[in-house]
Amino acid sequence: MNTLLQDIRFALRSFAKSPGFTLTALLTIALGIGANTAIFSVVNGVLLRPMPFGDPDRVVLVGHRYTGSFQLETGVSGAGYRFYTEQNRVFEHTAGFSGWQANLAAGDEPERLAGQRASAGYFATLGIAPIVGRSFTPDEEQPGNDNVVILSEGLWARSFGRDRGIVGRPITVNGQAHTVVGVMPNGFQFGVDPIMIWKPLVLTPDQLAPQCWGCEFMGMLARLKPGTSLDAASADLNRLAQLVRENPASGRDSSWGLYTAVASERVVQSVRPALLVLMGAVGFVLLIACANLANLLLARATARQREIAIRTAMGAGRRRLARQLLTESLLLAIVGGGFGLFLAFLAVRALVASNPVNLPRIDAVGIDGRVLLATVLATVLLGILFGLAPAIHAGKAAVHGMLKEGTRATNVAGGLRATLVVSEIALALMLLIGSGLMLKSFRKWVAVDPGFTPERVLTFHLALPPAKYPVPAQQATFLNRLRTELATLPGVTAVGANVALPLTNHNWTRSFSVEGFTPPPRQNGPWGDFAVVTPGYFEAMGIPLIKGRTFQETDLANGRQVAVVDEVLAKKYWAGDDPIGKRVSYSSDSTGKPIWIDVVGVVGHVMQNSPRDDEHTQLYRPLDQMPVGTMGFVVKTRGDPAAATASVRRLVLSLDPQLPIFMVDPLTELVSGSSSQPRFLSLLLSLFAAVAATLAAVGIYGVMSYTVARQTHEIGIRMALGAEVSTVRRLVLNRGLLLAGLGIAVGVGGALVLGRVLATQLFAILFQTKALDAPVFAAVAAGLVAIALAATWIPARRATRVDPMIALRTE
């Protein structure tokens, strides 16, 4: 222990004598450890930490899958849910759920809540018990008995002060009294938005009819029986799918089937590739930092050869010297790691507060015991790795001593430092390639025309409570009145509404029929995005009219049934023909005959969710002919759209004091938000790549400076014998470029070897960009050569200023 304390005190004195070296080393460690800890905190919370279910691996999602001309996975229908629940052989519990939005009147102003309708077995299937009260009962799934709700712990604390007496009391939800029966703990959700309130799921006779097998409006959860594998569950679902296909009433063909997947995996599958790429990127940064620190310590150990030789002469052995140097490196790692942990804590807090990419399970992200353990292990390992090479070299230098300075020991150190620099360049190149691919993908992403004009447009949503507006005609009347009133506000030039505004991830999709079109055998029929809009919507959004007309005030419920389609649908099914007057259908009458709807207009294609959806067909219907209670409004203004928010809110409350508006955003922010994930990933990868390139440049500069310093005598002799300045400069530059060339060759080889990994992990996040992109590879290689040339220029210039007489006296 005394020896260890002596080593620590000696190390601290040594660091105090070299503040520049100490600060550089600590900053490098802090950046490497901090970046890795922050990203690992996200990976741990989102991907690794188990969902707060009982036996989460046994909780699975069940859904419908379509194959053929397109691949699609959907939820299930009411008829399907009932059939799979009754006929399966592998599930212990099953549960249904669907999206539900609630207007809560519990404060000064009404509040909009993200909710779910859930069957009585929902929480038992998840293995979660209420912290107060109870869950739903089967009799509450019947019409008229469903006016009960369960609150989330967050809503209970925020709106009701954790009052346990709230259980059994009524609250006003969607304009109707609902009795609170329980409170559920926080921490579980499907999707990005946390669920704040639940209501029983009630299935109507129409939803349970076999003819409605394609009405896929709900999700289905199931808990596997103990000992049942996912493969066994899939086999049983295939059996059920075959039984459904054999029932003519279902209308299912061979392109339809069932799938099952672990629920926790489905929650995070959209962000898994991006997080794994980021984890690999910060791992590369840490390795580069380790190589750079080893280079710094090697240079320091070489400069301390006289000190090491004296200590050896006084009886210090190799192990003693190696332990001293390892103590110094570990001390640096621990202190730098502590700073890095602090930086990671700040970064994680900022990430959780802003959630820039709508990460699921963001509430689970934090620096917990697993993250702390990983940070400690990484810090200790880092200290050992970058301290090992100097420790080994110091032992050899001690044996040779100062009498043979400049021979083998120096050559070993120089060769090792060059190897480390080559490794840094190779790793930096691989990281820069990933960054270049993401930047290229992001540029293509944001260059896609959304199909509308987002400038000076305010968007907001509202949902009419069915208890207050039970008749569809009442809903249409209120929404049309609101649209008319909004148009009279100062500065407003156009107003419209859509049940599913673009870039809000609330679009409807459904199958439909095209008159005269029969899909080929084993191919899916027409399928695409479906929307209900008001007159004025296309004008307010700036969606171009290509042919025909848009909806008018005269398109009423009892009038001619009309539709507007987008150019993709028109070209796909009526190429070469005039689409105006063609007919489509998405429903049938009581006799089973299709209800045909006339196409009166063709508009431009709109980016509904992201540029990846540019091949989806789009079909629009007028509000009066298909009334709905939830709509997203677009308000075109002459000036800043955000300035109209207050007047819009006042107008809505003047028409209905219990009606909140929500998701209030300028349309430009929705467009910007649609690219938030590629933008954030590109930004982080570019930041990590810039750090890597800087460290690589520092490494090259350090090695070349070290080389010039060690070859002062040789350079002096060359210049004394008449060597030209350009020859000496070229000699140094060539050595730096040789290191860069070797690093680039190794890095390109590594990138090609990892090409298959890049193709699988980046495929889900790259847009119109290949993982092995030759222009990106070439540009990155050229950039690294330029960096190497710049890093070598200063040592090369210094070499040409060596005074031959002074250089000859250095030995």
N, C-alpha and C positions, 0 to 999 in steps of 0.2 A: 504493500500500500504506500509506504514511504517513497519507494522508487517511482510509482505512478504519479504521486503528487509532485515529485521533483520534475518528472517529464512534463506535466501540465504547466508548472510554473515556468520551466524553461521555454516551452512552446509559446506561452503568453508574452514573455519578454521578447522572444524572436519575432512574433507578429507585430509587437509595438515598434520594433526597429524598422519594419517594412510596411508602413501603413498603406502604400499604394497596392502592393501585392495582396495584403489582407483584405482591403475593401473590394478589389476586383474578384478575388476568390469567393468572398461572402456573397457578393451580388450575383455571381454566376450560379452558386448553389441555391440561393433563395429563389431565383427565377426558375431554375429547373425543378426544384422540389415544390415550389408554390404552384406552378402550372400543372404538374402531375397530380398534386393533391386536390386541386380544384376540380379538374376534369374527372378524377377518380371518384370524388364525392358525388358528382352527377351520375356517373355510370353505376356506382353502388346504389344510390337511391332509386334510380329509374329501372335499372336492369337486374341488379343482383339481390337487392333486399326483397325477401318474400312478400307477396301481397298479404295484407292482414286478414287472410281467410283461415279457416280451419282446414289443414291439409290442402294447401293451395294447388298442388299438382293434380288433385282429383277433381277440381272445378273446371269444367270445360264449356265452351260455347258451341252451340249447334246451329247450323244455318243451311240455306239452300245454295247450291253451286250450279252454274250454267257453263257449259263448254260448247265448242263449235266455232262459229264465226267470231265470237268474242268470249272472253273469260270474265265471269262475274260471280261475286259472292254476295248474298243478301241475307236478311233475317228470315224469319219464318212467318207463316200465316197463322190465324187463330185455329183453322182446321188442322193445319200441320202440327201445331203445338199440342193440341188435344190428342191427336193420333199417336205422335211420337211418345207422349207421356204414358199413354195406356198400353202401347204395344212393345215398348223397348224391353230388353232383357239385361241391360248393363247399368242402368242408372238407379242410384239410391234415392235421389230427390231430383225433381225438375222444377223450373221456375220460368215464368215469362216476364218480360219488362218492355216498356216502350217509353219514348221521350214524352215529357209533359212539362208545360210551362205554367207557373203559378203567379198570380197577382196577389200579393199579401198586403192587407191593410192593417198594419200593426203599429204605425208611427204617424208622423206628421204628413208624410206623403206616401202613396202606394209604392210598393217595391216589387220588382220582377225577380223571380227565383227560378233557377234551373232545377227541374224536378224529374221524377220518374213515376210512372205507373208500374206497380210490381204485384205479382201474384202472392198468395198467402205463403207459399214455400220459398220465396226469394231469399230471405235472410237465413233460413235453415240450410238452403243449398250452399250459400256462401260460408256457412259456419260462423255467423256473427250474431251475437245476442244484443238486445237493447241495453243501454246503461240505466234507463229509466223506462218504466212501463212495459209494454209488450209489443209484439209484431202483429201483422194482420192475421185474421182468421178466415177460413174458407167461406163462411157465410157473408163476409164483407166483399166478396167478389161478385155478389149478385146486384143487379140494378136496383137502386134505391137504398142500398145498405153501404154504399161506398163513400159516404161523406165523413171519412176519418182520414187522418194524416199522421205520418211519423216525421219528426224533425231531425235534422242533423245536429250534432253537438255544437257546431259552429253557429248555426242559426239560433239554437236554444240559448247559447251564451250571449249572442249579440242582441237579439231582439226581446228575450224574455228573462235575462239576468240569471240564468240557471235555476229558475224557479221550478222545483219539483212538482209544485201544485198545478203546473200547466197541464199535466196529464189529466184527462177527463174534462177539460174546459174547452169551450168552442173558440175558434179563431176564424176570421173572415178571409177566405181564400177564393179568388175568382168570383167575388161578389156573393159568396154563399157561405153559410156557417159549416165548419168542419171541426170535428172533435179530435183533439190531440190524444193519441193512444200510446205514444212511445217516443223515445229519443235514441238515435243510433250514434255510435262513436265515429269520430272523424277517421279518415285515413284510407277509405276505399272508394273507388270510382272507376267507371269505364269511360274513357275519353279525357279531354282536357279540363272541361268545366266541372268543378266539384258539385255533386248533387246535394241540394239543401233541404229537399222535402220530398216525401213519397206519398202516393195515394194508391189504393187497391186497383188492380187491373181488372176491368170488366169486359168480357167478350160477348158480343151480341150474337143472336142466332144467324144473322147474315155472315158474320165473320167466321162462324164455325161451320158454315155450309161447305161441302166438298167443292162446289163450283168456285169457291173463293180461295183455292189452294195457292193461287198466284198473288193474293193480297198480302204481300210480305211487309208488314208494318211493325213487327215486334222482334225483339231478340229473345233467345232461349238459352238459359243456363242449365247445367245438369251437374250432379255430383256422382262420380263413378262409384260403383260398389267396391268395397275393399278387395284388393287383389286384381281388379280389372284393369287391363292395359288400354292405352289409347288405340292400339291396333285392333283390339277386340271390340272396342266401341265403334270404330269405323266399320268393321265387318258387319256389326249388327245394324248400323244405319244404312249400309248398302242393301241389306235385306229389306228394311222398311221402305227404302226408295223404290225397290223393285215392286213391292206391293202397291205403292202409290201409282206407279206407272201402269200397272195392270188394271187400275180403276179408271174407266173412260171418263167419269165425271170430273176427275182431277185436271184433265187437260195436259198432263205431263208427258213428255217424250223422252227419248234416250239421251238428249243433251242436258237433261236435268238430273240432279242428284243431291245428296246430303254430304256435309262435311262436319268434322268436329276438330276442335283445337283447344289447347290449354288456354284458359281465359287470360291468365296473367301474361302469357306470351303475346296474345293479340293486342293487349292494351299498349304495349311498347314497340310493336313490330315496325311502326312507321319511323321511329327515331333510332332504332338499333344500329343501322348502318352508319349513320352520321356520328353517333357517340363512339362506335368502335374505331372509326377513322380518326376522330379526335384523340382517342386514347393512344392509338399507334403514333400519332404525330407528336404528342407530348413525350412519349417514350423515346422517340428519336432525339428530341431536344435534350432530354436527360442524358442520353448516351453521348451526345456531342459535348454537353457541359462536362461530363466526366472525362472525356478525352482532353478537353481544353485544360481542365484543372490538373490532370496528370502531366500535361506539357508544362504548365506553370511550375509545378513542384519539381519536375525534372530539371528545369532551368535553374530553379532555386538551389536544388541539391548540387548541381554542377558548380554553381557559384560558391557553394559552401565546402568545396573540396578541401581547402586549407584547414577549415575548422574540423572537418571529419577526420583528416589525416592526423591532426594534433590529438584529437580524442582517441584515435586508434593507438597512437604512440603512447598515450597515458593508460592504455589497458582496456579500452572499450572494445568489445567484440562485435561481430556482425549482427548478432541477434539484438544486442543492446542498441546499436545504431538504428537498425530496422524498426525496433519498437518505438524509439523516439520519433522517427519520421511518421510511423503509423499513428502515434498519439497525436501528432500535429494535424495530420489529415483528418482524423476522426473528430478532433476538436473543432476544426473548421467546418466539417460536415454538420456537426450537432448545432453549432451556433447559426450557420447558414440555414439549416433545416428549420430551426425555430423561427427565423425571419420568414422563411418560405411558408410555414404553417400559418403565420399571421396574415401574409398576403393572400393565402388560399381562403382563410376565414372571411376576409373582406370581399374577395371575389365571389364566394358562394352566397354570401348575404345579398350582394347586388344582383346576382343571377336569380335567386329565389324571389326577390322583390319585384324584378322587372319581367322575368320569364319571357325573354325576347323571342323565343321560338315555340311558345305554347307547349312546353314539355308536359307529358302526362306524369302523374305522380310527383309533381314538383314539391309537394308538401313533405315527401320522404327524403328530399335532398338535404344533406347536412354533414357535418364532420362528426361522425359517431366513432364508436370503439374500433370498428373494422378499418375505417379510414385512418385513424390515429395509428393503429398497429402497422398498416401498410406504409404510412409515412415514416415511422420509426425504422422499419426494416429497410426501406429505400434509402434513408439517410445513412444508416450504418453501412449498408452495402456500398453506397456511393463513396463514403469515406475510405473504405477498404480498397475499392477498385482504383480510385485516383491516387491513393497513397502507396499502392503495392509496387508500381514500377519505380518510383523514386527510392523506395526502401531497398529494393533489389540492387538498383544501380549504386546506391550509396555504399552498400557492402562491398561491391566490386571496386568502387573507387577507393575505398579505404585500403584495400589490399594493395593496389597499385601505387596509391599515395601520390603525393605531389611530385615525386621524383620522375614519374612517367606521365605527367600531365600532357594531354593532347594526343595520347596514343589510343589504346584499345578502349579504355573506359569512356573516353570522350566519343569515340566512334560508336560505341554501343548506345550511348545516350542520344547522339544525333540520329542514328538509325531508328531508335525507338520513337523519338519525337516525330520524325518524318512519317513513320507508320501511323502514328496517332492522327497526324494531319490528314493523311490520305483517307483514313476512316471517317474523320469529320466531314471531309468534302463529299464522300460517297453518301453518308447519311443525309447531309444537307441537300444534295441533289435529289434524292428520293423524296424528301419532304417538299422541296421546291416544285417537283413535278406534280405532286398531289395538290399543292396550292395553285399551280398553273392550270390544272384541269378544272378545279373548282371555279376559278376566276373566269375561264372561258365558258364554262357551263352557266355561270351567273349572268355574264354579258348576254348570252343567247336568251336566257330566261326573261330578263327585263326588257329585251328588245321585242318581245312578242306583243303584237297589237291586241289589247283586251277586247276590242270590238265595240267599245263605247268611249265616250269622252268624260273622264273623271273630274276634270277641273270644275270648281265652283258648284259642286253638288253635295248636299247634306243628306245623309241616310239615317233613318231611325226605324225601329220596329215597335209594333204594339200587337196585343192579343186580346180579343174581345172575350170576356168570360161567358161560357155557354149558359150559365144560370141567368144572366141578365139579357143575353142576346141568343135565345134558344132557336130562333127561326133563321135559316140561311138568308132569307130576304131582308131581315132586320140587320144582319151583319153587313150585307152589301149596301144597304141604305146609309148606315153610319159611316162606312169607309168612303163612300162616294161624297157624303156631306163633308167629311174631314178634308178630302182632296179638294173640294170646291173652296172651302174656307182657307186652306193653306195657300191657294193660288192668289188670294186677295192680300196676303201679307206684303208689306213693303219690301221691294228688292227681289221678290220671287218672280221668275219668268216662266217656269213650267213645273208641274207636279205629276207624279205617277206612283204606282205601287206594284209590287211583285210579291207573290207568296214566298219566293226563294231568290233573294237578291244575289247577284254574282259575288263570289269571293267571300261568302259568309259560311260556307260549308253546311248550308241547310237546303240544298237542292233536292227536288223530287226526281226520281227516275221511275219509269214504268214502261211496260210493253204496250204496243198499239198495232193496229192493222192498217195496211195501205190498200185501197181498193185496186184490184187487179194484180196484186203482187203476192206470189206464193213462194215462201223460202225454199231453197233447195233441200233435199233430204239430209237429215242430221245437222241442219243448220238452224240457228236461232232466228226467230222472226224479228221485226223492227223493235228497237229498244232505244230509249234516249232520255234526255232531260225533259221534264214537264213543268210548266209554270202557269200560274193564273195571274193575269196582270190587268191593270185598269187602262182606260183611255188616257193618253198622255204619257204613258210609261216610256215608250220608245223615243219620244221626242225629248223628254227630260234626261234620259240616259245618253242621248246622241247616238243611238243605234241606227244605222242607215237603213232606209227602206229601198229594197232592190226592185221589187215589183208589186203591183197591186196596191193595197191600202193597209193601214194599221186599224186597230179597234176604234170604234166611234161610240158616242153616247147612245146611238140607236141600236146597238147590239145588246138587246134586252133578253131576259129569260124566255119570254114567249115568242121571240122572233127567230129568224133564221140562225141555226147553229153554225158558228164560224170558228176558224182557227187561223193562226199565223204560224208559219214554219220558218226555220232558218235556212240559209243557202246550202248547208251541208246536207240536210234532209232532202231538199229539193233536187240537188244533183245526184244523190244516191238512188232515189226512187223514180225520178222523172227526168232523167238526163235527156236533153234534146226535145222535151215536151214543155208546154206551158203549164206550170204548176197551179195557176189560178183556176179554180173550179174543180180541182182534184179533190178526192175525199179520203179522210182517215177516220179511224174508229178506235176507241179504247174501252168501250163498254157495250153491253147488250141489253135488249129489252126483256120483258118477262117471258117471251117465247124463245129467247136465245139468239135472236137476230141482232147483228151489229147495228149500233146507232151511228150513222155516218155524219160526218161534220165536214163542211165545205172549207177549203183553203181559200182565203181572200187576200193573203199577202205573204211576201217573202222578205225577210230582214237579214241583216248581216249576222254572222256567227259571233257568239259572245264567249269569252273565257269564263266559264262558270266557277271553277274551283282553282285551276292552275293551267299552265300551258300544256300539261300532259293530257288534258281533256279536249284537245282541239278537234278530235274526230267524233265527239258525241253529237248526235242529232238533237235538235231542240224544237219543241212544240209548245205553242202558247194558246191559252184560252182566255176569254174575257171574264172579268169578275162577275158580272150580272148573270152570266150563263152557268157559272160554277162557283157560287159564293163560298168563301172561306172566312174564318174569323181571325187568322193571324196573317199580317202583311208587313212587308218592309217598304217604307216610303222613300222616294227620292225627290228632293226639293232642289231645283236648279235656281241659283241666285246670281245677281249681278256682281256681287262682291265676295267677301270672305264667307264661306258657308257656315263656319263655326259661329259667326255672329248671329245667325238666325236661330240658334238652339234655344235660347230663352223664350223667344216669342212662339216658337213651335210648341214648347212644353206648356206654356200658358194656354195656348189655344186648345190643346188636347184636354187639359184639366178643366177648361171651361165647358167643354162638351160632355165630359164624364170625369168627375172629381176622383173616382177610384181607379182610373185607368193610367198606369205608368207607361212611359215610353222607355225603351232600352236599346242597347247596341247603337248608341248615337255616335256617328263618326262621319267625317268628310269622306267622300268616295275615294279621294286620293290616298287616304290612309289605308283603306281596304286593299287598294292595288299594291301599296307598299308592303302591307302585311302579308300578302300572298307570296312574296319572295323573302320573307323573314328568315326561313330556315336556310336556304342557299346563301343569303347574304351573311348571316351570322357564321355559318360554317366557313365561307370564303374569308371572312374577316379574321377568324381565329387561326385558320390554316396559314393565311398570309402573315399574321403576326408571328406564329411559331417558325415559319420559314425564314422570315427576316431575322429572327434571333439566331436561327441555325446558320444562316449565311454570314451574319456578323461574327459569330464564334469561329466559323471556319476561316474567315478573313483574318481574325486575330491570331488563330493558330498558324496560318501561313506566315504572317508577319513575324510572329515570335520565332518560328523555326529559322526563317531567313535572317533575322537579326542575330540570332544565336550563331548561325553558320558564318555570317560575316565577321562577328566578333572573334570566333574561334580560328578563322582563316586570315586574321589580320597580317600575320607574318608572311603567309603564302602570297597574299595580294601585294604586300610591299615588295617582295622579291620580283613578282611579275612586272610591277610597274617600274621597279629599278632597272629591269632588263629591257624596258622599252614598250611594254604592253600599252595599247591605246585605251583611253577611257571607255570608248564604246565596247571594246572587247571585254573589259572587266564587268561593265554593266550587263552586257549580254550573257556573261557567264552566270551571274546571279539570277537574272530574269529567267534564263533557261531552266535553272534548278527549281525555281518557284513554279514555273509552268509545267515542269515535269511532274511535280507533286500534284498539281491540279489535274493534269491529264490522267494520271493513275487513279486519282479519286473519282474523276468523271467516268472512267472506264469501269471501275468497280461499281459505282452507283448505277450506271445504266444497266450493267449486268444484273445487279440486284433488283432493279425495277422490272426488268424483263422476267426474272425468275418469279417475282411477286405479282406479275401481270394477271395471273389467274385470280389471285386474292383481290387485287385492285378491281378487276372486272366484276367480281361478285359483290364486294362491299360498296363500291362506288356506283354500280349500275343503278341502284335505287335512288341515288341522289344527283347523279350527273344528268344533264338535260342536253340532248343532241350532241354529246361529246363522248368519244371513245376513251376507255381507260388507258389504252396504248396509243397515244396521239403523237405522231412523229413531229409536227411543228412545235408542240409544247416541249418535247424532249430536246429538240435542237435549240430552242430559245433558252431553256434553262441551262443547258451545257455552255452555250455562248455567254450567258450572264455570269456563270461561275468562272469561266476563263477570264472575263473582264475583272471580276472581283479579285481573282488571284493575281492578275497583272498589277492591279492597283495596290494590293497588299505587299507585293514584292518590290514595287518601284522605290519606296523609301529606303529599304536596306540596300538596294542596288545603287542608289544615288550615294548613300553613305560610303559604300565600298569604293566608289570612284574618287572620294576625297581623302583616302588614306595617304598620309605622308610616308613615302618609302623609308626615310631615315628613322622616323619614329617607329614604324612597323618592324624594321630590322632589329631595333633594340628591345622589342617586347619579349623576345625569347631569351 
